Amino acid sequence: MELSQAAESFNALSQPSRLAIVSLLGQVGSAGARPSDMAATLRLPANTLSFHLRQLRHAGLVTEERSGRDRIYRANLGALQQLILYLGEASRRSST
């Protein structure tokens, strides 16, 4: 992972609602979640949730799939793993 991508990911996660969204999507796993369910669970207005989901998608941390009229969002576990690996590598580099 490049520094710029890591910075973009951290920027996206630095907002509490976005962190809560990624956490929720991580909990529901591969089944994903519909925006209406996320909004109810997180007690976020639909337009606010939509804004945050756009930011997370732009950072590559969540994916969106259309299923009929519904949209299903999932955490991009690969991107999140890369972010964790980046932190581990940065930690090792700074300790040497």
N, CA and C of each residue as an Amber inpcrd file, in Angstrom:
protein
   288
   0.8520000  -1.1800000   0.0000000   0.0000000   0.0000000   0.0000000
   0.8900000   1.2330000   0.0000000   0.5380000   2.1700000  -0.8210000
   1.2780000   3.4260000  -0.9090000   0.8510000   4.3660000   0.2170000
   1.7460000   5.2700000   0.5580000   1.4860000   6.2520000   1.6030000
   0.2130000   7.0530000   1.3250000   0.0280000   7.4880000   0.0700000
  -1.1460000   8.3040000  -0.2640000  -2.4500000   7.5290000  -0.0650000
  -2.4690000   6.2340000  -0.4150000  -3.6610000   5.4190000  -0.2240000
  -3.9240000   5.2040000   1.2630000  -2.8720000   4.9710000   2.0280000
  -3.0350000   4.8110000   3.4720000  -3.5890000   6.0880000   4.0910000
  -3.0680000   7.2250000   3.6710000  -3.5480000   8.5050000   4.1990000
  -5.0200000   8.7190000   3.8550000  -5.4200000   8.3690000   2.6290000
  -6.8150000   8.5130000   2.2220000  -7.7180000   7.5990000   3.0550000
  -7.2460000   6.3840000   3.3050000  -8.0200000   5.4440000   4.1210000
  -8.1680000   5.9530000   5.5530000  -7.0730000   6.4230000   6.1270000
  -7.1450000   6.9510000   7.4930000  -8.0220000   8.1900000   7.5640000
  -7.9540000   9.0210000   6.5400000  -8.8090000  10.2030000   6.4990000
 -10.2790000   9.7950000   6.4920000 -10.6080000   8.7940000   5.6920000
 -11.9990000   8.3230000   5.6320000 -12.4500000   7.7510000   6.9700000
 -11.5570000   7.0690000   7.6590000 -11.9100000   6.4370000   8.9300000
 -11.8450000   7.3920000  10.1230000 -11.3520000   8.6050000   9.9020000
 -11.1670000   9.5220000  11.0260000 -12.4750000  10.1470000  11.5120000
 -13.5550000   9.9140000  10.8210000 -14.8600000  10.4460000  11.2070000
 -15.6110000   9.3510000  11.9580000 -16.1300000   9.6260000  13.1540000
 -16.7660000   8.5850000  13.9730000 -17.8820000   7.8080000  13.2770000
 -18.7220000   8.4790000  12.5080000 -19.8140000   7.7600000  11.8320000
 -19.2680000   6.7880000  10.8030000 -18.2240000   7.1810000  10.0910000
 -17.6360000   6.2910000   9.0920000 -16.9730000   5.0910000   9.7440000
 -16.3210000   5.3220000  10.8500000 -15.7170000   4.2150000  11.5820000
 -16.7990000   3.2510000  12.0650000 -17.9230000   3.7900000  12.5200000
 -19.0450000   2.9510000  12.9570000 -19.6210000   2.1540000  11.7890000
 -19.6920000   2.7570000  10.6090000 -20.2090000   2.0620000   9.4230000
 -19.3040000   0.8870000   9.0690000 -17.9980000   1.1270000   9.0240000
 -17.0570000   0.0530000   8.6840000 -17.1200000  -1.0450000   9.7420000
 -17.2310000  -0.6690000  10.9920000 -17.3340000  -1.6610000  12.0620000
 -18.5890000  -2.5130000  11.8980000 -19.7080000  -1.8700000  11.6200000
 -20.9610000  -2.5990000  11.4100000 -20.8460000  -3.5410000  10.2170000
 -20.2780000  -3.0520000   9.1160000 -20.1410000  -3.8990000   7.9340000
 -19.1780000  -5.0550000   8.1960000 -18.1850000  -4.8270000   9.0140000
 -17.2920000  -5.9170000   9.3990000 -18.0230000  -6.9740000  10.2110000
 -18.9410000  -6.5480000  11.0540000 -19.7060000  -7.4790000  11.8850000
 -20.6760000  -8.3190000  11.0650000 -21.2950000  -7.7200000  10.0570000
 -22.2860000  -8.4700000   9.2680000 -21.6140000  -9.3610000   8.2290000
 -20.3400000  -9.1110000   7.9540000 -19.5770000  -9.9870000   7.0740000
 -20.0150000  -9.9380000   5.6310000 -19.8740000 -11.0700000   4.9620000
 -20.1020000 -11.1300000   3.5160000 -21.5670000 -10.9280000   3.1260000
 -22.4860000 -11.0700000   4.0720000 -23.8990000 -10.8210000   3.7710000
 -24.1360000  -9.3610000   3.4260000 -23.3230000  -8.4780000   3.9980000
 -23.4790000  -7.0550000   3.7480000 -24.7210000  -6.4970000   4.4190000
 -24.9920000  -5.2400000   4.1360000 -26.1430000  -4.5750000   4.7510000
 -26.7320000  -3.5550000   3.7940000 -28.0290000  -3.4040000   3.8880000
 -28.7460000  -2.3900000   3.1130000 -28.6520000  -1.0540000   3.8430000
 -28.6570000   0.0410000   3.1090000 -28.5780000   1.3540000   3.7580000
 -29.6790000   1.5950000   4.7960000 -30.8930000   1.1470000   4.5120000
 -31.9830000   1.3840000   5.4780000 -31.7120000   0.6730000   6.8000000
 -31.1440000  -0.5310000   6.7260000 -30.8140000  -1.2580000   7.9490000
 -29.6710000  -0.5790000   8.7060000 -28.6700000  -0.1270000   7.9560000
 -27.5470000   0.5650000   8.5970000 -28.0070000   1.8600000   9.2590000
 -28.8550000   2.6170000   8.5580000 -29.3420000   3.8870000   9.0950000
 -30.0940000   3.6600000  10.4010000 -30.9200000   2.6230000  10.4370000
 -31.6750000   2.3270000  11.6570000 -30.7560000   1.8880000  12.7880000
 -29.8180000   1.0040000  12.4810000 -28.9110000   0.4940000  13.5070000
 -28.0200000   1.5940000  14.0620000 -27.4970000   2.4340000  13.1740000
 -26.5500000   3.4750000  13.5890000 -27.2330000   4.7870000  13.9600000
 -28.5470000   4.8360000  13.7570000 -29.3310000   6.0460000  14.0480000
 -28.7810000   7.2570000  13.2950000 -28.5900000   7.0430000  11.9930000
 -28.1230000   8.1080000  11.1100000 -29.2150000   8.4250000  10.0930000
 -29.4140000   9.7060000   9.7770000 -30.3380000  10.0350000   8.6900000
 -29.8310000   9.4440000   7.3810000 -30.7450000   9.0840000   6.5030000
 -30.3850000   8.4300000   5.2440000 -29.4080000   9.2600000   4.4190000
 -29.6370000  10.5720000   4.3510000 -28.7380000  11.4020000   3.5390000
 -27.3350000  11.4760000   4.1440000 -27.2360000  11.4700000   5.4560000
 -25.9350000  11.4800000   6.1260000 -25.2190000  10.1630000   5.8800000
 -25.9400000   9.0540000   6.0060000 -25.3540000   7.7400000   5.7490000
 -24.8570000   7.6590000   4.3140000 -25.6550000   8.1410000   3.3720000
 -25.2790000   8.1150000   1.9670000 -23.9810000   8.8870000   1.7310000
 -23.8560000  10.0430000   2.3430000 -22.6350000  10.8430000   2.2150000
 -21.4240000  10.0600000   2.7280000 -21.5550000   9.4550000   3.9000000
 -20.4370000   8.7200000   4.4870000 -20.0920000   7.4710000   3.6670000
 -21.0870000   6.7850000   3.1580000 -20.8270000   5.6130000   2.3190000
 -20.0740000   6.0010000   1.0530000 -20.4160000   7.1480000   0.4740000
 -19.6950000   7.6300000  -0.7070000 -18.2220000   7.8620000  -0.3890000
 -17.9580000   8.4630000   0.7610000 -16.5720000   8.7280000   1.1590000
 -15.8080000   7.4200000   1.3720000 -16.4510000   6.4590000   1.9880000
 -15.8080000   5.1650000   2.2380000 -15.5830000   4.3900000   0.9410000
 -16.5430000   4.4710000   0.0230000 -16.3630000   3.8210000  -1.2760000
 -15.2160000   4.4640000  -2.0380000 -15.1430000   5.7770000  -2.0040000
 -14.0720000   6.4920000  -2.6940000 -12.7000000   6.0750000  -2.1440000
 -12.6210000   5.8400000  -0.8580000 -11.3650000   5.4040000  -0.2300000
 -11.1120000   3.9180000  -0.4470000 -12.0870000   3.2130000  -1.0200000
 -11.9170000   1.7840000  -1.2890000 -12.1450000   0.8870000  -0.0850000
 -12.7780000   1.4120000   0.9490000 -12.9620000   0.6390000   2.1770000
 -14.2790000  -0.1240000   2.2270000 -15.2340000   0.2640000   1.3920000
 -16.4880000  -0.4870000   1.2950000 -16.8120000  -0.6830000  -0.1880000
 -17.5900000  -1.7200000  -0.4490000 -18.0560000  -1.9850000  -1.8030000
 -19.5710000  -1.8820000  -1.8300000 -20.0890000  -1.6460000  -3.0180000
 -21.5350000  -1.5230000  -3.2120000 -21.9470000  -2.4770000  -4.3200000
 -23.0420000  -3.1790000  -4.0830000 -23.5940000  -4.0760000  -5.0960000
 -25.0830000  -3.8010000  -5.2010000 -25.5540000  -3.7190000  -6.4250000
 -26.9960000  -3.5600000  -6.6310000 -27.6260000  -4.9410000  -6.6960000
 -28.7250000  -5.0810000  -6.0010000 -29.4810000  -6.3220000  -6.0000000
 -30.9500000  -5.9480000  -6.1840000 -31.3920000  -5.9150000  -7.4300000
 -32.7460000  -5.4300000  -7.7060000 -32.8150000  -3.9520000  -7.3730000
 -33.7480000  -3.6000000  -6.5270000 -33.8830000  -2.2040000  -6.0940000
 -32.9460000  -1.8640000  -4.9410000 -32.4440000  -2.8790000  -4.2910000
 -31.5940000  -2.6730000  -3.1150000 -30.1400000  -2.4540000  -3.4980000
 -29.4550000  -1.8200000  -2.6020000 -28.0000000  -1.7290000  -2.6650000
 -27.4770000  -2.4400000  -1.4250000 -26.4710000  -3.2440000  -1.6280000
 -25.8610000  -3.9740000  -0.5220000 -24.4360000  -3.4700000  -0.3770000
 -24.0890000  -3.0790000   0.8250000 -22.7450000  -2.5950000   1.1080000
 -22.0080000  -3.6240000   1.9470000 -20.7200000  -3.7670000   1.6440000
 -19.8610000  -4.6930000   2.3890000 -18.5480000  -4.0000000   2.6970000
 -17.9380000  -4.3890000   3.8070000 -16.5890000  -3.9150000   4.0990000
 -15.6460000  -4.5550000   3.0930000 -14.6990000  -3.7900000   2.5920000
 -13.6730000  -4.3200000   1.7040000 -12.5590000  -4.8510000   2.6100000
 -12.6950000  -6.1070000   2.9930000 -11.7700000  -6.6920000   3.9570000
 -10.3400000  -6.7190000   3.4340000 -10.1740000  -6.8830000   2.1450000
  -8.8360000  -6.8620000   1.5630000  -8.1580000  -5.5140000   1.7700000
  -8.8930000  -4.4420000   1.5340000  -8.3340000  -3.0970000   1.7190000
  -8.0360000  -2.8360000   3.1840000  -8.9160000  -3.2980000   4.0630000
  -8.6840000  -3.1050000   5.4990000  -7.4720000  -3.9060000   5.9630000
  -7.2960000  -5.1110000   5.4300000  -6.1160000  -5.9130000   5.7600000
  -4.8490000  -5.2230000   5.2750000  -4.8990000  -4.6540000   4.0830000
  -3.7360000  -3.9360000   3.5620000  -3.3760000  -2.7490000   4.4470000
  -4.3840000  -2.0870000   4.9730000  -4.1500000  -0.9500000   5.8670000
  -3.4790000  -1.4170000   7.1570000  -3.9370000  -2.5240000   7.6890000
  -3.3260000  -3.0810000   8.9020000  -1.8880000  -3.5110000   8.6190000
  -1.6650000  -4.1640000   7.4740000  -0.3060000  -4.5640000   7.1020000
   0.5900000  -3.3420000   6.9300000   0.0520000  -2.2920000   6.3520000
   0.8200000  -1.0580000   6.1890000   1.2710000  -0.5300000   7.5480000
   0.3680000  -0.5440000   8.5200000   0.7270000  -0.0830000   9.8610000
   1.8310000  -0.9400000  10.4610000   1.7180000  -2.2510000  10.2880000
   2.7440000  -3.1520000  10.8010000   4.0890000  -2.8980000  10.1570000
   4.1000000  -2.6880000   8.8440000   5.3440000  -2.4080000   8.1320000
   5.9330000  -1.0780000   8.5730000   5.0860000  -0.0710000   8.7370000
   5.5570000   1.2400000   9.1720000   6.1460000   1.1430000  10.5680000
   5.5290000   0.3230000  11.4160000   6.0310000   0.1440000  12.7740000
   7.4010000  -0.5270000  12.7610000   7.5420000  -1.5320000  11.9190000
   8.8460000  -2.2250000  11.8260000   9.9210000  -1.2920000  11.2700000
   9.5650000  -0.4770000  10.2850000  10.5460000   0.4410000   9.6990000
  11.0160000   1.4630000  10.7260000  10.1070000   1.9390000  11.5590000
  10.4770000   2.9810000  12.5130000  11.2690000   2.4320000  13.6990000
  11.1730000   1.1400000  13.9440000  11.8890000   0.5490000  15.0860000
  13.3090000   0.0940000  14.7360000  13.6540000   0.1880000  13.4490000
  14.9990000  -0.2450000  13.0600000  15.9400000   0.9220000  12.9170000
